[in-house]
Amino acid sequence: MSASSGVVSQSNRRLAVFGLGGTISMTANDSGGVVPALSAGQLVAAVPGLAETGICLEVEDFRRVPGSCLGFDDLAALSDAIDQRLDQGVDGIVITQGTDTIEETAYLLDLVHDRPQPVVVTGAMRNPTLAGADGPANLLAAVRTAASAQARDLGVVVVFADEIHAASRVRKAHSTSGFTFQSANGGPLGYVVEGRPRLLNHPVDRTTVPIIGTQRRTVEIGLMTTVFGDTGWWLDGAADRLDGLVVAGFGAGHVPDRVADALAAVASRIPVVLSSRTGAGSVLSSTYAYVGSESDLLSRGLISAGFLDPFKARILLRHLLAGGHDRAVVEAAFMRAGGHVDQ
């Protein structure tokens, strides 16, 4: 241990860093706005103190796009690239990307990551042209976490503002704050303190779902949010256009009574997952009994998302259906991922 820094040496660690673009990589163009421009190598080279860690970094400029422009094909390719690097013996993975979609990309990667090595996702809220840009600090903390033995067997985590969040819980909760990432259900797993990841709790369980065979099906999953005075007009023809649907209901999983029949009709043809638009807490199962309540909808064939928020429920449903899994597997996966299976 260094007497001056108090940081444990990690010089025997080897990590792969994938740059996908995002605010962390943006600089101003001729119009004065910022666009992805810096390579992953440039990001790494600009981090104060990173070279002194002695951690060996293998940097790959994988994509250079805003987070909002990433798609499922990009993530499938990234997942394959991560597996290749892990096969080559790296001790962990760091991913830099735009924050707009981190809560979804991190969870999708978590669903297919079944190895002990840490996979850490980070980014920035303030681009490099601004005073107080947070990218370098976030990247250093992410590297420290990915190189730590404490982060093994956690799956994919998001490291931001020196907080460590489980991919299955984390949400982007503010459009501009540097502390935008929050885990309403359970809080962060831990913190990076004086360069060392310190874990205070561990996930009770993780859900991983393999793809069946080598082909990923192309599927469309809708996400509809129930609103005051809703008539359910958006359900017309939904089963003809979609392979699956996530409904973000009121409170503990409720919709207006006038929507219940139409929703049940869709659920008889395609998987429909019931989540809560609140973003925290679980869908209930047997507390309320009126038409459009959680117990009514579940009895009509809807699938509970449990503690999964609507965005993560959509990711899980798409991953399951794209992987060729049947309804029984879908229901079982949501029971476990949603926290409704006793440990």
C-alpha positions in Angstrom: 0.0 0.0 0.0 1.2 3.5 -0.8 1.8 5.5 2.3 0.9 8.7 0.5 -2.3 7.7 -1.2 -3.7 4.8 0.9 -4.6 3.1 -2.3 -4.0 -0.6 -2.7 -1.8 -1.5 -5.7 -3.7 -3.1 -8.6 -0.6 -3.3 -10.9 -1.2 -7.0 -11.6 -4.6 -6.3 -13.1 -5.5 -6.2 -16.8 -8.7 -4.6 -18.0 -10.4 -4.0 -21.4 -11.9 -0.6 -21.9 -14.6 -0.1 -24.5 -15.5 3.4 -25.6 -19.0 3.9 -27.1 -19.1 7.7 -27.2 -21.5 9.9 -25.3 -21.0 13.1 -23.4 -17.7 11.9 -21.8 -16.2 11.9 -25.3 -17.8 15.1 -26.7 -16.1 18.3 -27.8 -17.5 21.4 -29.6 -18.0 21.4 -33.3 -18.3 24.5 -35.6 -21.8 25.3 -34.4 -20.7 25.5 -30.8 -22.6 22.4 -29.7 -20.8 19.2 -28.6 -20.7 15.9 -30.4 -18.8 12.6 -29.8 -15.3 13.2 -31.0 -12.7 11.9 -28.6 -11.5 8.3 -28.9 -11.4 5.9 -26.0 -7.6 6.1 -26.0 -7.8 9.9 -25.7 -10.2 9.6 -22.8 -7.9 7.2 -20.9 -4.8 9.4 -21.6 -6.5 12.4 -20.1 -7.4 10.9 -16.7 -5.1 12.2 -13.9 -3.6 9.4 -11.8 -4.7 6.6 -14.0 -1.2 5.7 -15.3 0.0 5.6 -11.7 -2.4 2.8 -10.8 -0.2 0.4 -12.8 -3.4 -1.3 -14.2 -2.9 -2.5 -17.7 -5.6 -1.1 -20.0 -6.4 -2.5 -23.4 -8.5 0.2 -25.1 -10.9 -0.3 -27.9 -12.8 2.5 -29.7 -15.9 0.4 -30.2 -18.5 3.1 -31.1 -18.5 6.9 -31.2 -22.2 7.9 -30.9 -24.5 9.6 -28.4 -26.1 7.2 -25.9 -29.5 7.9 -27.4 -28.3 6.4 -30.7 -27.2 3.0 -29.4 -29.3 0.1 -30.4 -29.8 -3.6 -29.7 -27.4 -4.6 -32.5 -24.6 -2.5 -30.9 -25.2 -4.2 -27.6 -25.2 -7.6 -29.1 -21.9 -6.9 -30.8 -20.5 -5.4 -27.5 -21.6 -8.5 -25.5 -19.7 -10.7 -28.0 -16.6 -8.5 -27.8 -16.7 -8.6 -24.0 -16.8 -12.4 -24.1 -13.8 -12.5 -26.4 -11.8 -10.3 -24.1 -12.8 -12.4 -21.1 -11.7 -15.5 -23.0 -8.3 -13.8 -23.5 -7.9 -13.5 -19.7 -8.7 -9.9 -18.8 -9.6 -9.3 -15.2 -12.5 -6.9 -15.9 -14.3 -4.7 -18.3 -14.9 -0.9 -18.4 -17.4 0.7 -20.7 -17.8 4.4 -21.4 -21.0 5.6 -23.0 -23.7 8.3 -23.1 -25.8 8.5 -19.9 -29.1 8.6 -21.7 -29.4 4.9 -22.0 -27.0 3.5 -19.3 -29.8 2.2 -17.2 -31.0 0.0 -20.1 -27.7 -1.0 -21.7 -26.1 -2.0 -18.3 -29.1 -4.2 -17.5 -29.1 -5.8 -20.9 -25.4 -6.6 -20.5 -26.1 -7.9 -17.0 -28.7 -10.4 -18.3 -26.1 -12.1 -20.5 -23.0 -11.8 -18.2 -22.6 -15.0 -16.2 -18.9 -14.8 -15.4 -17.3 -13.5 -12.2 -15.2 -10.8 -13.8 -16.6 -7.2 -13.1 -18.2 -5.3 -16.0 -18.4 -1.6 -15.1 -20.3 1.1 -17.1 -19.7 4.8 -16.7 -19.9 8.1 -18.5 -20.2 11.8 -17.7 -22.8 14.5 -17.3 -20.5 17.4 -18.0 -18.6 17.3 -21.3 -14.8 17.9 -21.4 -15.2 21.5 -22.6 -16.9 22.5 -19.3 -15.3 23.5 -16.0 -15.6 20.6 -13.6 -16.1 17.9 -16.2 -16.8 14.6 -14.3 -15.6 12.2 -17.0 -12.1 11.7 -15.8 -13.1 11.0 -12.1 -15.8 8.6 -13.2 -13.5 6.7 -15.5 -10.8 6.4 -12.8 -13.4 5.2 -10.3 -14.7 2.7 -12.9 -11.2 1.3 -13.6 -10.5 1.0 -9.9 -13.8 -0.9 -9.4 -13.3 -3.2 -12.4 -9.8 -4.1 -11.1 -11.1 -4.8 -7.6 -11.6 -8.3 -6.3 -14.6 -7.0 -4.3 -16.5 -6.3 -7.5 -16.3 -9.9 -8.7 -19.6 -11.8 -8.9 -21.6 -8.6 -8.9 -22.4 -8.8 -12.6 -22.7 -5.5 -14.3 -22.5 -2.3 -12.2 -22.7 1.4 -13.0 -20.1 3.5 -11.3 -20.8 7.2 -11.2 -20.0 10.0 -8.8 -18.0 7.5 -6.7 -21.2 5.4 -6.2 -21.5 1.7 -7.3 -25.0 0.7 -8.5 -26.4 -2.7 -9.5 -27.4 -2.7 -13.2 -30.8 -4.2 -12.2 -31.7 -1.3 -9.9 -30.1 1.9 -11.3 -32.0 4.7 -12.9 -31.1 8.1 -14.4 -33.1 10.4 -12.1 -32.1 13.9 -13.2 -31.4 15.4 -16.6 -28.3 17.4 -15.6 -27.1 16.6 -12.1 -23.8 14.9 -11.6 -25.5 12.6 -9.1 -28.1 11.6 -11.6 -27.9 7.8 -11.1 -29.9 6.5 -8.2 -31.1 3.1 -7.0 -34.4 3.6 -5.4 -34.9 0.0 -4.5 -32.1 -0.8 -2.1 -29.7 2.1 -2.7 -26.1 1.8 -4.1 -24.1 -1.3 -3.5 -21.2 0.8 -2.2 -18.9 3.6 -2.8 -15.4 4.3 -4.1 -13.5 5.8 -1.1 -9.9 7.0 -1.5 -9.6 5.0 -4.7 -10.9 1.7 -3.2 -14.4 0.2 -3.9 -16.1 -0.4 -0.6 -19.2 -2.6 -0.8 -22.0 -2.2 1.9 -24.5 -4.7 0.4 -24.8 -7.3 -2.3 -27.7 -8.2 -4.6 -29.8 -11.0 -3.1 -29.9 -12.6 -6.6 -29.1 -12.0 -10.2 -31.1 -13.1 -13.3 -29.1 -14.2 -16.3 -30.9 -15.5 -19.4 -29.0 -17.2 -22.3 -29.9 -16.8 -25.9 -31.2 -20.1 -27.3 -29.0 -21.2 -30.2 -27.0 -18.6 -32.2 -29.8 -16.6 -33.7 -31.4 -13.6 -32.1 -35.0 -12.9 -33.3 -36.1 -9.4 -34.3 -39.0 -8.5 -32.0 -40.8 -5.3 -31.1 -41.7 -4.6 -27.5 -44.0 -1.7 -26.7 -44.0 0.4 -23.5 -47.2 2.2 -22.6 -47.6 4.5 -19.6 -51.1 4.7 -18.1 -52.2 8.3 -17.6 -55.1 10.1 -15.9 -58.3 9.7 -17.9 -56.8 7.0 -20.0 -59.2 5.4 -22.5 -56.8 2.7 -23.7 -56.9 3.8 -27.3 -53.3 2.8 -27.7 -54.3 -0.8 -27.3 -56.1 -0.9 -30.6 -54.2 -3.3 -32.9 -51.3 -3.6 -30.4 -51.2 -7.4 -30.6 -50.9 -7.2 -34.4 -48.0 -4.7 -34.3 -46.1 -6.0 -31.2 -44.5 -9.2 -30.0 -44.8 -8.1 -26.3 -46.0 -5.1 -24.3 -45.0 -3.5 -21.0 -47.7 -1.4 -19.2 -46.5 1.1 -16.7 -49.6 1.3 -14.5 -50.6 3.6 -11.7 -49.2 3.0 -8.2 -48.9 -0.7 -7.3 -50.0 -1.8 -10.8 -53.4 -0.3 -11.7 -55.2 0.9 -14.8 -58.7 2.5 -15.2 -61.5 -0.1 -15.2 -62.5 0.9 -18.8 -59.0 -0.3 -20.0 -59.0 -3.7 -18.3 -61.0 -5.7 -20.9 -58.9 -4.4 -23.8 -55.7 -5.0 -22.0 -56.8 -8.6 -21.2 -57.6 -9.2 -24.9 -54.0 -8.2 -25.8 -52.6 -10.3 -23.1 -54.4 -13.4 -24.5 -52.3 -13.0 -27.7 -48.9 -11.6 -26.6 -47.0 -11.4 -23.3 -48.1 -8.3 -21.4 -46.0 -7.2 -18.4 -47.5 -5.1 -15.7 -45.1 -2.6 -14.0 -45.4 0.6 -11.9 -44.9 4.0 -13.4 -43.6 5.3 -10.0 -40.1 3.9 -10.7 -39.7 2.5 -7.2 -41.4 -0.3 -5.2 -43.0 -3.5 -6.4 -46.2 -4.3 -8.2 -48.6 -5.9 -5.7 -50.4 -9.1 -6.3 -53.4 -9.4 -4.0 -54.1 -6.2 -2.1 -56.7 -4.5 -4.3 -59.6 -6.3 -5.9 -61.5 -3.8 -8.2 -61.6 -4.0 -12.0 -58.3 -2.7 -13.3 -56.4 -3.5 -10.0 -53.2 -5.5 -9.8 -55.1 -8.7 -8.8 -57.7 -8.3 -11.5 -55.1 -7.7 -14.2 -52.8 -10.6 -13.1 -55.9 -12.9 -13.1 -56.5 -11.9 -16.7 -53.1 -13.1 -17.8 -50.8 -10.1 -17.3 -47.3 -10.9 -15.9 -46.0 -8.9 -12.9 -42.7 -7.0 -13.2 -42.3 -7.0 -9.5 -39.6 -4.5 -8.5 -38.4 -4.0 -12.1 -39.2 -0.5 -13.4 -40.9 -0.3 -16.8 -37.7 0.3 -18.8 -35.9 -2.7 -17.3 -39.0 -4.8 -17.7 -39.0 -3.9 -21.4 -35.3 -4.9 -21.7 -36.0 -8.3 -20.0 -39.1 -9.0 -22.1 -37.3 -8.2 -25.3 -34.3 -10.3 -24.4 -36.4 -13.3 -23.5 -38.5 -13.1 -26.7 -35.6 -12.3 -28.9 -33.8 -15.4 -27.5 -36.7 -17.7 -28.4 -38.0 -18.4 -24.8 -41.6 -19.5 -24.3 -44.2 -18.0 -22.0 -43.3 -20.4 -19.1 -39.7 -19.2 -19.2 -40.9 -15.6 -19.5 -43.1 -15.9 -16.4 -40.4 -17.6 -14.4 -37.8 -15.1 -15.4 -40.0 -12.2 -14.3 -40.8 -13.9 -11.0 -37.0 -14.1 -10.2 -35.9 -10.8 -11.7 -38.8 -9.0 -10.1 -37.9 -10.3 -6.6 -40.9 -12.5 -6.2 -39.0 -15.8 -5.6 -38.1 -16.5 -2.0 -34.4 -17.1 -1.5 
